[in-house]
Amino acid sequence: MNPAILNLVVSLGLMQVARKIPFEDENVLLAVRIGYVASMAISFLVYQWIASKIRAKNDTTVLKYTEPASPMSQEEPQLITTTNRDYDLQETSKLIKGLFTSLAMMAFLHGYLKYTQPLFIQGILGVKNVFDSKPAKVWIFGNEAKGDLKRPWKAANPFGMGDDVKSDAASVKQAEKSIGSSNKAE
């Protein structure tokens, strides 16, 4: 099942549960706040643990792929040459930034607008998303980086459309040719 659809189903279920929680009770609200902060701390620590495992293994296997230009741009796809280590660290760093973005949004929703249900829902979904992430599947659960976990990882898309990141030899060769021809033109 698509992780985005699963998150939607879990979110809807958690919304129903959250309706039954008496957030007016200060003790319940305090427990939900503590639970949310704890889940964010756990998520952050798991991502840091993943990053330390990536650094410890130091997989310097070269990874080449093309990254598409923005949809409104006339530019050619960009060739990215990196290592598995650097790619995995970059993807883990994106997940950590997403965690802080979620934290900032929740601070606004709960701290300023006084919404409490999202606090409960995100507290549970935050930890679920960590363990559903591709770095966790590779570095914690020990799954091989093949199939859906083959680098470069495709971003989960709730609409089922694939992204245009390509790592096949023909795409990489075409990108290398266009870089070579643009360098000659300069």
C-alpha positions in Angstrom: 0.0 0.0 0.0 1.2 3.5 -0.8 2.6 5.1 2.4 0.8 8.4 1.6 -2.6 6.6 1.5 -1.7 4.6 4.6 -0.9 7.9 6.4 -4.3 9.3 5.3 -6.1 6.2 6.6 -4.2 6.3 9.9 -4.8 10.1 10.2 -8.5 9.6 9.7 -8.6 6.9 12.3 -6.6 9.0 14.8 -9.0 11.9 14.2 -11.8 9.7 15.4 -9.8 8.7 18.4 -8.8 12.3 19.1 -12.5 13.3 19.2 -13.0 11.1 22.2 -10.0 12.6 24.2 -11.0 15.2 26.8 -8.4 17.9 25.9 -10.2 20.3 28.3 -8.7 18.4 31.2 -5.3 20.0 32.0 -3.7 16.6 32.9 -4.8 15.1 29.6 -3.5 18.1 27.7 -0.2 18.0 29.5 0.2 14.2 28.8 -0.5 14.8 25.0 2.0 17.7 25.0 4.6 15.5 26.7 3.8 12.7 24.3 4.3 14.9 21.3 7.6 16.3 22.5 8.8 12.8 23.3 7.8 11.5 19.8 9.7 14.4 18.2 12.8 13.7 20.4 12.6 10.0 19.5 12.3 10.8 15.8 15.3 13.1 15.9 17.4 10.6 17.9 16.5 7.8 15.4 17.5 10.0 12.5 20.8 10.9 14.2 21.4 7.2 14.9 20.8 6.4 11.2 23.3 9.2 10.2 25.9 7.7 12.6 25.4 4.3 11.0 25.8 5.8 7.5 29.0 7.6 8.6 30.4 4.4 10.3 29.9 2.3 7.2 31.4 5.0 4.9 30.0 3.5 1.6 31.9 5.4 -1.1 30.3 3.6 -4.0 29.8 6.1 -6.7 26.1 7.0 -7.4 25.2 8.8 -10.6 21.7 9.9 -11.5 19.9 12.7 -13.3 17.6 15.1 -11.5 15.0 16.8 -13.5 14.9 20.6 -14.0 11.9 22.4 -12.6 8.7 21.9 -14.7 8.6 25.5 -15.9 12.3 25.6 -16.9 13.8 24.8 -20.3 17.0 23.5 -18.7 18.3 19.9 -19.3 18.1 17.4 -16.4 21.1 17.9 -14.1 23.6 15.1 -13.6 24.4 14.4 -10.0 27.5 12.4 -9.1 27.8 11.5 -5.4 28.5 8.5 -3.2 26.0 6.3 -1.4 27.2 7.7 1.9 26.7 11.3 0.9 23.4 10.6 -0.7 22.0 8.7 2.3 23.3 11.5 4.6 21.6 14.1 2.4 18.3 12.3 2.4 18.4 11.8 6.2 19.2 15.5 6.5 16.1 16.3 4.5 14.0 14.1 6.8 15.4 16.0 9.9 14.5 19.3 8.2 11.0 18.0 7.6 10.8 17.1 11.3 11.7 20.7 12.3 9.2 22.1 9.8 6.5 19.9 11.3 7.6 21.1 14.8 7.3 24.7 13.7 3.8 24.1 12.2 2.7 22.4 15.3 4.0 25.2 17.5 1.8 27.6 15.4 -1.2 25.4 15.3 -1.1 24.5 19.0 0.7 27.5 20.6 -1.0 30.2 18.6 -4.3 28.8 17.3 -4.8 26.5 20.3 -5.6 23.4 18.2 -5.0 20.2 20.2 -6.1 17.3 18.0 -3.2 17.8 15.5 -0.8 17.6 18.4 -2.1 14.1 19.3 -2.2 13.0 15.6 1.3 14.2 14.7 2.8 12.7 17.9 1.8 9.3 16.6 2.4 9.9 12.8 5.8 11.4 13.5 7.3 8.2 14.9 5.4 6.1 12.3 6.9 8.1 9.5 10.4 7.7 10.8 10.2 4.0 10.7 8.5 4.1 7.3 11.4 6.2 5.8 13.7 4.6 3.3 16.9 5.3 5.3 15.3 3.5 8.3 14.4 0.5 6.1 17.9 0.3 4.8 19.9 1.2 7.9 17.8 0.0 10.8 15.9 -2.9 9.4 18.7 -4.1 7.2 16.8 -4.3 3.9 18.9 -4.4 0.8 19.0 -1.3 -1.4 17.3 -2.8 -4.3 13.8 -2.6 -5.8 11.9 0.2 -4.2 14.9 0.9 -1.9 17.4 1.3 -4.8 19.2 4.6 -4.8 18.2 7.2 -5.8 15.1 6.9 -3.8 11.9 7.9 -5.4 9.8 10.4 -3.4 6.5 9.1 -2.3 3.8 10.7 -4.4 0.2 10.5 -3.1 -1.1 10.8 -6.7 0.8 7.8 -8.0 2.9 9.8 -10.5 6.5 9.0 -10.6 9.2 11.6 -10.3 11.8 12.0 -13.1 14.9 11.1 -11.2 16.7 8.6 -13.4 19.7 6.4 -12.7 19.7 4.2 -15.7 22.9 4.2 -17.9 21.2 5.8 -20.9 19.9 8.8 -18.9 23.3 9.3 -17.1 25.2 9.1 -20.4 22.8 11.6 -22.1 23.3 14.0 -19.1 27.1 13.6 -19.4 26.9 14.4 -23.1 24.9 17.5 -22.6 27.3 18.7 -19.9 30.2 18.0 -22.2 28.6 19.9 -25.1 27.7 22.9 -22.8 31.3 23.1 -21.5 32.6 23.2 -25.1 30.1 25.9 -26.0 31.5 28.2 -23.2 
